[in-house]
Amino acid sequence: MANYGVLFLSLRPSLTPLLQKIPHHRSPVVLPTQDEARWLSDLPLEQVLSLLRPYPADEMNAYPIDKAIKSPKAQGPHLMQALGPPLAE
């Protein structure tokens, strides 16, 4: 199988309590390495979709960043710098 590097996907799974604090309609889906081959296989859709589980909230954190990141024209690492305290308690 060819190695295409990291795969990013935007889905809309249920939000964890941490992600409910963020005014955005998307949530990350983190596919564990051990599930990558199953995700890319020709399994029935139901089995593939069962791989989509919310990432454990206790392993995440979030913090406010510059709203300019919403613009496709915005560039630079400064956009990812924390502008406030972490949202996790």
C-alpha positions, -999 to 999 in steps of 0.1 A, spaced: 0 0 0 13 35 -9 22 58 20 4 91 15 14 106 48 -11 121 73 -48 121 63 -71 149 75 -108 146 74 -136 170 85 -166 153 99 -193 162 124 -192 138 153 -208 145 186 -190 172 205 -172 165 238 -179 189 267 -146 206 259 -154 212 223 -189 225 232 -171 255 246 -158 264 212 -182 282 189 -176 260 159 -196 233 142 -167 210 135 -149 185 157 -117 167 151 -118 130 144 -85 113 154 -81 79 139 -58 57 159 -29 42 139 -41 7 145 -74 16 126 -58 32 95 -57 0 74 -94 -8 83 -103 29 74 -87 25 39 -100 -10 33 -131 -21 14 -150 -30 45 -188 -23 45 -196 13 52 -212 4 86 -179 -11 98 -159 18 86 -181 43 102 -178 25 135 -142 36 136 -154 72 140 -154 78 178 -149 111 197 -114 116 209 -112 113 247 -118 147 261 -94 142 290 -66 138 264 -74 172 247 -71 208 255 -80 240 236 -73 277 238 -85 308 220 -65 318 189 -67 347 165 -100 349 146 -80 359 115 -73 321 110 -108 319 94 -95 337 64 -78 317 36 -55 347 31 -42 346 67 -7 330 70 18 325 97 25 306 129 13 336 150 -23 325 141 -19 295 164 -5 313 194 -27 312 225 -46 344 232 -61 332 265 -60 305 290 -67 268 281 -104 259 280 -99 225 298 -105 226 335 
